[in-house]
Amino acid sequence: MIDLKQDAKYAMVLPTSMGLRLTPGHGQPFHCSDTFRLQVTSAESNVGSVASYLGLNVKVLTAFVKGSPVSRLIRDNLGHRGMSFEGPELEQGGPWGFRHQINMADSGAGPRGPRVANDRAGEVGRELSAEHFGLDRIFGQEGAQLVHLSGLIAALSPKTSRFCVELARKAKDSGTRIAFDLNHRASFWEGRDKELREAFTEIASLADILIGNEEDFQLCLGIEGPEAGGQGIAAKIDGFKQMIGRVKAQFPGASLYATTLREVESANAHYWGAVVNAGDDWEVIEPRAIGVVDRIGGGDGFVGGLLYGVLKGWPLDKCSQFAWASGALAATLLTDYAQPADEEQVWSIWEGNARVRR
């Protein structure tokens, strides 16, 4: 479906700003809790985890605070996931200097939806720049089949925006395929609309894979969203296909386009689907009911499963099904990234087989 470099050292390279997530237990709200689960997180590393847990070589480009125990925790966690990494170690600069971001998020329960608050003051990842990395070495000498870029890191700061544009250009020149998940966040775009629209448009014009929901495509690239359909998300599928058609018309250089579909019945019960396109071929997964332990990271799981299928050279239908099931898997875990034991576990989810495996 998408031709990939066959002699590359890395299956996937991804830039990211690593941080921590604090989650109350038992689905409780953050403000009602005094005990929290701590985990290492970032949207982009969430995506790469599907491939790394399934044995592919994934490399993270990030920044660390020198001498920080949090940086040590992050390094150990990435190693546990089977990911290699590189990046600068920046001096903290005193108690008001650099640190890693903190994501405070409960999981919601029943009729009460999750709430997320981000504390990104002094975030070291905002300093990421091409000068921190040997891009000629990574993309030229070592080689990468795919680079995954997210709108979160592309919009994090003016420096990271330039970094992502330069990564996309370098990847294109080297024959590395580019995946771009738009991931719009209004707080990142405030006062920067013109600057970010230009950066996102250039990255999208270079991308081989474009992923986003209706809001992402509208707010990041100015593309009209799906027309209102009947009641429920399934009734709007034709509108989503038309929206992807408009994306293809504006960004015809890509080979694969995707959007997820989600309808929330309660915090713990969703309907989950997807629309994926390659050329004249469409794969529509009608929303199916899934149980949800924690919804955060489900979209990243979908993207991770889709890119894993691309890296494996699977056809469109198999890539899409694996993506759907990887997102559903992530929603069953306390971490906000999928940790598949093997491909069979993911395919069992797609097949609806939740029986005990002995």
Buried (B, 14 or more C-beta within 10 A) or exposed (E): BBEBBEEBBBBBBBBBBBBBBBBBEEBBBBEEBEEBEEBBBBBBBBBBBBBBBBEBBBBBBBBBBEEBEBBEBBBEBBEEBBBBBEBBEBEBEEEEEBBBBBBBBBBBBEEBEBEEEBBBEBBBBBBBBBEBBEBEEBBBEBBBBBBBBBBBBBBBBEBBBBBBBBBBBBBBEBBBBBBBBBBBBEEBBEEBEEBBBEBBBBBBBBBBBBBBBBEBBBBBBEBEBBEEBEEEBBEBBEBBBBBBEBBBEBBEEBBBBBBBBBBBEEBBEBBBBBBBBBEEEBBBBEBBEBEBEBBBBBBBBBBBBBBBBBBBEBEBBBBBBBBBBBBBBBBBBEBBBBBBEEBEBBBBBBEEEEEEEE
